[in-house]
Each structure stands twice: as structure tokens, then as C-alpha cells.
Amino acid sequence: MNHLRAPNVVAGDWPARDAAASAPGRISASARHQMDRGSERHRLPTLSCVIPCRNEEQNLDRLLPLLSVALTDCSPAWEVIVIDDGSTDATPSTLSKWARIPGFRVIQLSRNFGKEAALTAGLQACAGEVVVMMDADLQHPPALIPTFVQRWQEGSDVVYASRMSRGDESWFKRHGASWFYALINANGRFEVPADAGDFRLMDRQVVDALLSLPERNRFMKGLYAWVGFSSVGVPYVPDARVHGHSHFNPLRLIGLSLDGLTAFTTWPLRVVSAVGFALALLSFIYGGYLTASYLLYGHAVSGWTTIVVSMMLFSGIQLLSLGVVGEYIARIFAEVKGRPLFVIKRDIGRGLNTPGAVTSTGE
């Protein structure tokens, strides 16, 4: 996997380059590239739609026909890449039927590797100038895709759907999401939109930047924000799930939150250091007080209760601190092993980079 590398720049080249750019009738290479990019966006782009799914047999039979109509209206050539992330129902057989239709490609993973890995598998396989990612549960409306393409034509590199309300979610999920985004955005270098998910359109440059990142702990919502580029939100109201249920229970949501916090922040480690310093300072002050009290007044220091309570307090804090450090070490261990993010069992169908790609004219 290729890594992004900054171009070599020689300090002495700046005056000459500025002079060349400011000369009458002469346009710099970077300005010419931006002009070319702008002119390209006046036409409709080739489009890839990436859909990770797991046990979504009934929803896919309703979603894919709607998606085919929506993509035909906003792209001259498109593909739909569905990643089956270890389904245990009839989803594989349903997708096998769709894979016979030009423009639909199915990537079946060997087991359930998680949504972040499935999204990455789809991004590696897609070939469109723009890429739309969405869920298979019918809560992301395909009718919003033409609006995404329009915002891309206006100059945005990333167009994401932003929830207008979280009123349909539980108290735990609403407040947990609020606390999580407040913590992850505390670093101030980049901001993860609180009401945005995976439903978004990305320019090819953004996709290439994401694929250049080598990490295996891929918290995608954070990576979307980390790579930068110009972005704009489109407000929407998610549709109700028609079939099935969400696979993200409270424990999985907490685990995903820990993945995001340890991948993009170090404040838990700093909190542990601050608590340790504060307790050490308080212990020093209390020890000085007991020593002074004994020397000045001869008061006997009560031993058993003070010692037991102190030991329990400090033991609990030490175990908590070890747990925080252990979370980071576990991530390091996963990275060092270097295992692949996913294993592909089967890749069938025809997309943009395979013969017989579908076009809006049906060719």
C-alpha cells in the first residue's frame, strides 16, 4: 500500500516559481491543475457506490433497484460494489443474482471483519471519479445522491449527510454520542462532524488519501476528517429501517468509541498522568501534616483504617491506569502483527474496471 509523501521543495525555488506565476500571460502548474479540475466538474462523473452489508437479504432487494435508477440519473457510467461482511442468512445467494447484472459487483469476505474493514475493501475495489458510501438498511435514501453530485460539481471534495435530529435514538445513544464527539474533537486540529455518518460522497483524491493510510485500527469517521479536503454537509432525516435490526448494541458502540478515542487522541494518558500527579501531591501534603502533628502535639496516628482505605483507593487507580495504558498497547500489538484488514472469499460481477461496465445509456 502506497504512502502519501510530501514533494521535495527547495527553498531557493520559491522566488523563481513566484516570478513565473506572476509573469503576464503565464499560469503556474498548480493553478492550471485547479482550473482543469474545475472544468472537469461541470460534467457528470463516473460513480462508484460502496455498500457494506451483513444479513440484509430483504433490504437489498428493495435498495438495489432504487439505487440503479438514482445512479442512472446522475452519472454516465456507474458501479455498485456490495461487500458481504460474513452474512449468515440468504444474503450471499441474493447478491449472486444481482452480480449477473452489469454494473453490480459483489465482494464476499471470508468472515465478519467489521464495518470499517468492509468499507476499506469497497474503497480498494472502486474505480469511479467519485465514490458514494451508504448502508444497506434503507435508512440512507438513494434520492439524496444527485444532491451529493451537485455539491461536488460546485467544488466540494467531500459531501456528507448530516442528521437533522436524533430524537429517534435512545437516551444512552444520544448522550453517549454527544460526549464522544466532544472528547474526540478536543484536540482542535480537525473536527469530526457530530451528526455525520458513513453516508457520503468523496472525490477520488480523498479516496486515494484514505487508502494511503497504513493503519489497521481504522475508525473511518475520524479518518474522513483527518485527511482534510473541502467538505459540506447536507441535512437529512434517516428513513426507518424496514427489515432487520441494527448490529450495533451498546457494548459494540462503546468498543467503537474506544477505538476512535485511542486512534485520534492521547488525552486518556494525560488524564492518568494528571491524576497520578495530583494524588502524589495530596499524599505528600497529608504525610507532612501527620508528621508535623506528631512532632508538635504527640498525636498518635490511627493506622489500620487509614492504611486499608488508602491501599484500596490507590490500587483501584493503578488498575484503572493500567487499563488505559493497556488499550493503547493493544492497538500497538494489532498494528505490529501486520495482518490484513480482511480476506476476500469471492469477487463476482462487473464494475467500472471490469469488462461490460454499465453506462447511463445501457451500453
C-alpha positions as CSV (number, residue, x, y, z in Angstrom):
1,M,0.0,0.0,0.0
2,N,1.5,3.3,-1.0
3,H,2.0,6.1,1.5
4,L,1.5,9.8,0.9
5,R,4.7,11.6,0.6
6,A,5.2,15.3,0.5
7,P,7.0,16.6,-2.6
8,N,10.6,17.7,-2.3
9,V,10.8,21.5,-2.1
10,V,14.0,23.6,-2.3
11,A,13.8,26.9,-0.6
12,G,15.7,28.7,-3.4
13,D,13.0,27.7,-5.9
14,W,10.3,29.9,-4.3
15,P,11.3,33.3,-5.8
16,A,11.7,31.8,-9.3
17,R,8.4,30.0,-9.0
18,D,6.5,33.1,-7.7
19,A,8.0,35.2,-10.5
20,A,7.0,32.6,-13.1
21,A,3.5,32.5,-11.7
22,S,3.1,36.3,-11.6
23,A,4.5,36.9,-15.2
24,P,2.0,38.3,-17.6
25,G,0.1,35.7,-19.5
26,R,1.7,32.8,-17.6
27,I,-0.2,30.4,-15.3
28,S,1.5,28.2,-12.7
29,A,1.2,24.5,-12.9
30,S,-0.8,24.3,-9.6
31,A,-3.2,27.0,-10.9
32,R,-3.6,25.2,-14.2
33,H,-4.3,21.9,-12.3
34,Q,-7.1,23.6,-10.3
35,M,-8.6,25.1,-13.4
36,D,-8.6,21.7,-15.1
37,R,-10.2,20.2,-12.0
38,G,-12.9,22.8,-12.0
39,S,-13.7,22.3,-15.7
40,E,-13.9,18.6,-15.2
41,R,-16.6,19.0,-12.5
42,H,-19.0,20.7,-14.9
43,R,-19.8,17.3,-16.4
44,L,-21.3,14.3,-14.6
45,P,-18.6,12.0,-13.1
46,T,-18.2,8.3,-13.2
47,L,-19.5,7.0,-9.9
48,S,-18.9,4.1,-7.6
49,C,-21.3,3.2,-4.8
50,V,-19.9,1.1,-1.9
51,I,-22.4,-0.7,0.3
52,P,-21.2,-2.9,3.3
53,C,-23.8,-5.3,4.5
54,R,-24.4,-8.2,6.8
55,N,-27.6,-10.2,6.9
56,E,-29.5,-7.6,4.8
57,E,-31.2,-10.0,2.3
58,Q,-34.7,-8.3,2.3
59,N,-33.4,-4.8,2.4
60,L,-31.0,-5.3,-0.6
61,D,-33.9,-6.5,-2.8
62,R,-35.5,-3.1,-2.2
63,L,-32.5,-0.9,-2.1
64,L,-30.6,-2.0,-5.3
65,P,-33.4,-1.3,-7.8
66,L,-33.9,2.2,-6.3
67,L,-30.1,2.7,-6.4
68,S,-29.9,1.7,-10.1
69,V,-32.5,4.4,-11.0
70,A,-30.8,7.1,-8.9
71,L,-27.3,6.4,-10.3
72,T,-28.5,6.3,-13.9
73,D,-29.9,9.9,-13.5
74,C,-26.7,11.4,-12.1
75,S,-23.7,9.5,-13.7
76,P,-22.8,8.5,-17.3
77,A,-21.1,5.3,-16.0
78,W,-21.5,3.8,-12.6
79,E,-21.0,0.7,-10.5
80,V,-22.4,-0.7,-7.2
81,I,-20.0,-2.6,-5.1
82,V,-21.6,-4.6,-2.3
83,I,-19.4,-6.1,0.4
84,D,-20.9,-9.1,2.2
85,D,-19.3,-8.9,5.6
86,G,-19.9,-12.5,6.7
87,S,-23.7,-12.8,6.3
88,T,-25.3,-15.9,7.8
89,D,-28.7,-15.6,6.1
90,A,-29.6,-15.7,2.4
91,T,-27.7,-12.5,1.5
92,P,-25.0,-14.3,-0.5
93,S,-27.5,-16.0,-2.8
94,T,-29.4,-12.8,-3.2
95,L,-26.2,-10.9,-4.2
96,S,-25.2,-13.7,-6.6
97,K,-28.3,-12.9,-8.6
98,W,-27.5,-9.2,-8.7
99,A,-23.9,-9.9,-9.7
100,R,-25.2,-11.2,-13.0
101,I,-26.5,-7.7,-13.9
102,P,-23.8,-5.3,-15.4
103,G,-22.7,-2.6,-13.0
104,F,-23.2,-4.7,-9.9
105,R,-20.1,-6.3,-8.2
106,V,-20.1,-8.4,-5.1
107,I,-17.2,-8.9,-2.8
108,Q,-17.8,-11.6,-0.2
109,L,-15.4,-11.6,2.8
110,S,-14.4,-14.9,4.3
111,R,-15.9,-14.0,7.7
112,N,-17.2,-11.0,9.6
113,F,-14.3,-8.5,9.8
114,G,-16.4,-5.5,10.8
115,K,-17.9,-2.5,9.0
116,E,-14.6,-0.5,8.9
117,A,-12.8,-3.3,7.2
118,A,-15.7,-3.8,4.7
119,L,-15.7,-0.1,3.8
120,T,-12.0,-0.3,3.2
121,A,-12.5,-3.4,0.9
122,G,-15.0,-1.4,-1.1
123,L,-12.8,1.6,-1.4
124,Q,-9.9,-0.5,-2.7
125,A,-12.1,-2.1,-5.3
126,C,-13.9,1.0,-6.6
127,A,-12.8,2.9,-9.8
128,G,-15.2,5.9,-10.1
129,E,-14.2,9.5,-10.1
130,V,-16.4,9.9,-7.1
131,V,-17.4,7.3,-4.5
132,V,-20.6,7.2,-2.5
133,M,-20.8,5.1,0.6
134,M,-24.1,4.1,2.2
135,D,-25.6,1.5,4.4
136,A,-27.9,-1.3,3.2
137,D,-30.6,-0.9,5.7
138,L,-32.6,1.6,3.6
139,Q,-32.0,4.4,6.2
140,H,-29.8,6.2,3.7
141,P,-32.1,7.4,0.8
142,P,-30.6,7.0,-2.7
143,A,-32.6,10.1,-3.7
144,L,-30.0,12.2,-1.9
145,I,-27.2,11.1,-4.3
146,P,-28.0,13.6,-7.0
147,T,-27.7,16.4,-4.4
148,F,-24.3,15.0,-3.4
149,V,-23.1,15.1,-7.1
150,Q,-24.4,18.7,-7.4
151,R,-22.4,19.8,-4.3
152,W,-19.3,18.0,-5.8
153,Q,-19.8,19.9,-9.1
154,E,-19.9,23.1,-7.1
155,G,-16.4,22.4,-5.7
156,S,-16.7,20.3,-2.5
157,D,-14.4,17.2,-2.2
158,V,-16.5,15.6,0.5
159,V,-20.3,15.8,0.8
160,Y,-21.7,14.1,3.8
161,A,-25.3,13.6,5.0
162,S,-25.9,15.2,8.4
163,R,-28.8,14.1,10.6
164,M,-31.2,16.9,11.4
165,S,-32.4,15.2,14.6
166,R,-31.5,12.3,17.0
167,G,-35.0,12.2,18.5
168,D,-35.5,8.6,17.4
169,E,-32.4,7.4,19.3
170,S,-32.3,6.2,22.9
171,W,-31.1,8.5,25.8
172,F,-27.9,6.4,26.1
173,K,-27.0,6.8,22.4
174,R,-27.8,10.5,22.2
175,H,-25.8,11.5,25.2
176,G,-23.1,9.0,24.6
177,A,-22.6,10.4,21.0
178,S,-22.5,14.0,22.4
179,W,-19.8,13.1,25.0
180,F,-17.8,11.1,22.5
181,Y,-17.6,13.8,19.8
182,A,-16.8,16.4,22.5
183,L,-13.8,14.3,23.6
184,I,-12.5,13.4,20.1
185,N,-12.8,17.0,18.9
186,A,-10.9,18.4,21.9
187,N,-7.6,18.3,20.1
188,G,-8.7,21.2,17.8
189,R,-6.6,20.2,14.8
190,F,-9.6,18.8,12.9
191,E,-13.2,18.3,13.7
192,V,-15.3,15.1,13.3
193,P,-18.9,16.2,12.5
194,A,-21.2,15.0,15.3
195,D,-24.2,14.3,13.1
196,A,-22.4,12.7,10.1
197,G,-22.0,9.0,9.4
198,D,-20.7,6.9,6.6
199,F,-23.3,8.2,4.1
200,R,-21.2,10.5,2.0
201,L,-19.7,11.2,-1.4
202,M,-15.9,11.6,-1.8
203,D,-13.7,12.7,-4.7
204,R,-11.1,10.3,-6.0
205,Q,-8.3,12.4,-4.4
206,V,-10.0,11.8,-0.9
207,V,-10.3,8.1,-1.6
208,D,-6.7,7.8,-2.6
209,A,-5.6,9.7,0.6
210,L,-7.7,7.3,2.7
211,L,-6.2,4.2,1.1
212,S,-2.7,5.6,1.6
213,L,-3.1,5.4,5.4
214,P,-1.4,2.2,6.6
215,E,-3.1,1.8,10.0
216,R,-5.3,-1.2,10.8
217,N,-7.3,0.4,13.6
218,R,-9.5,2.2,11.0
219,F,-12.0,4.4,12.7
220,M,-13.4,5.7,9.4
221,K,-15.3,8.7,10.7
222,G,-12.1,10.1,12.2
223,L,-10.1,9.3,9.0
224,Y,-12.6,11.2,6.9
225,A,-11.9,14.3,8.9
226,W,-8.2,13.7,9.3
227,V,-7.3,13.7,5.6
228,G,-8.9,17.1,5.3
229,F,-10.2,18.5,1.9
230,S,-13.2,20.8,1.5
231,S,-16.4,19.3,2.8
232,V,-20.0,20.3,3.1
233,G,-23.0,18.7,4.9
234,V,-26.4,18.0,3.5
235,P,-29.1,17.8,6.2
236,Y,-31.4,14.8,6.0
237,V,-33.8,12.7,8.1
238,P,-32.9,9.0,8.1
239,D,-35.7,6.7,6.9
240,A,-37.0,4.0,9.2
241,R,-35.4,0.6,9.0
242,V,-37.8,-1.7,7.1
243,H,-36.4,-5.1,7.9
244,G,-33.9,-6.5,10.4
245,H,-32.3,-4.7,13.3
246,S,-29.0,-2.8,13.9
247,H,-26.0,-4.9,14.8
248,F,-24.5,-2.1,17.0
249,N,-25.6,-2.8,20.5
250,P,-24.4,-0.6,23.4
251,L,-21.3,-2.7,24.1
252,R,-20.3,-2.5,20.4
253,L,-20.9,1.2,20.4
254,I,-18.7,1.6,23.5
255,G,-16.0,-0.5,21.8
256,L,-16.1,1.6,18.7
257,S,-15.9,4.7,20.8
258,L,-12.7,3.4,22.5
259,D,-11.3,2.6,19.1
260,G,-11.9,6.2,18.0
261,L,-10.5,7.8,21.1
262,T,-7.3,5.7,21.2
263,A,-6.8,6.2,17.5
264,F,-7.0,10.0,17.5
265,T,-6.4,11.3,21.0
266,T,-3.9,10.8,23.8
267,W,-5.9,12.7,26.4
268,P,-6.7,9.5,28.4
269,L,-3.0,9.0,29.0
270,R,-2.7,12.6,30.0
271,V,-5.6,12.3,32.4
272,V,-3.9,9.3,34.1
273,S,-0.7,11.3,34.4
274,A,-2.6,14.3,35.9
275,V,-4.5,12.1,38.4
276,G,-1.2,10.4,39.4
277,F,0.5,13.8,40.0
278,A,-2.5,15.1,42.0
279,L,-2.6,12.0,44.2
280,A,1.1,12.1,44.8
281,L,0.9,15.8,45.8
282,L,-2.0,15.2,48.2
283,S,-0.2,12.2,49.7
284,F,2.9,14.4,50.3
285,I,0.8,17.1,51.9
286,Y,-1.1,14.6,54.1
287,G,2.2,12.9,55.1
288,G,3.7,16.3,56.1
289,Y,0.6,17.1,58.1
290,L,0.7,13.8,60.1
291,T,4.4,14.2,60.7
292,A,4.0,17.8,62.0
293,S,1.1,16.8,64.1
294,Y,3.0,14.0,65.8
295,L,6.1,16.2,66.4
296,L,4.2,19.2,67.7
297,Y,1.4,17.5,69.7
298,G,2.3,13.9,70.0
299,H,-0.9,12.7,68.5
300,A,-0.9,9.0,67.7
301,V,-1.6,8.3,64.0
302,S,-4.5,5.9,63.5
303,G,-3.2,3.2,61.4
304,W,-5.4,0.3,60.2
305,T,-8.3,2.3,58.7
306,T,-6.2,4.9,57.0
307,I,-3.9,2.3,55.5
308,V,-6.6,0.0,54.3
309,V,-8.7,2.8,52.7
310,S,-5.6,4.3,51.1
311,M,-4.4,1.0,49.7
312,M,-7.9,0.3,48.2
313,L,-8.0,3.8,46.6
314,F,-4.5,3.6,45.1
315,S,-4.9,0.0,44.0
316,G,-8.1,0.9,42.1
317,I,-6.5,3.9,40.5
318,Q,-3.4,1.9,39.5
319,L,-5.6,-0.8,37.9
320,L,-7.6,1.8,36.0
321,S,-4.4,3.4,34.8
322,L,-3.0,0.1,33.6
323,G,-6.3,-0.5,31.7
324,V,-5.9,2.9,29.9
325,V,-2.3,2.2,29.0
326,G,-3.3,-1.4,28.0
327,E,-5.8,-0.1,25.5
328,Y,-3.1,1.8,23.7
329,I,-0.7,-1.2,23.9
330,A,-3.4,-3.5,22.4
331,R,-3.7,-1.2,19.4
332,I,0.1,-1.2,19.0
333,F,0.1,-5.0,19.2
334,A,-2.6,-5.2,16.4
335,E,-0.6,-2.8,14.2
336,V,2.7,-4.7,14.7
337,K,1.2,-8.1,13.8
338,G,0.6,-6.7,10.3
339,R,-2.4,-8.9,9.5
340,P,-4.6,-7.9,6.5
341,L,-7.7,-6.0,7.3
342,F,-9.9,-8.6,5.5
343,V,-9.8,-11.8,3.4
344,I,-11.8,-12.0,0.2
345,K,-13.6,-15.3,-0.3
346,R,-15.3,-14.4,-3.6
347,D,-15.3,-11.4,-6.1
348,I,-18.0,-11.6,-8.7
349,G,-19.8,-9.2,-11.0
350,R,-18.8,-6.4,-13.3
351,G,-17.9,-2.9,-12.3
352,L,-16.2,0.1,-13.9
353,N,-12.7,-1.6,-14.0
354,T,-14.1,-4.9,-15.4
355,P,-15.4,-5.6,-18.9
356,G,-19.0,-4.7,-19.5
357,A,-19.3,-1.7,-17.2
358,V,-22.8,-0.2,-17.2
359,T,-23.5,3.3,-18.6
360,S,-26.5,5.5,-18.3
361,T,-27.4,4.7,-21.9
362,G,-27.4,1.0,-21.1
363,E,-24.3,0.3,-23.3
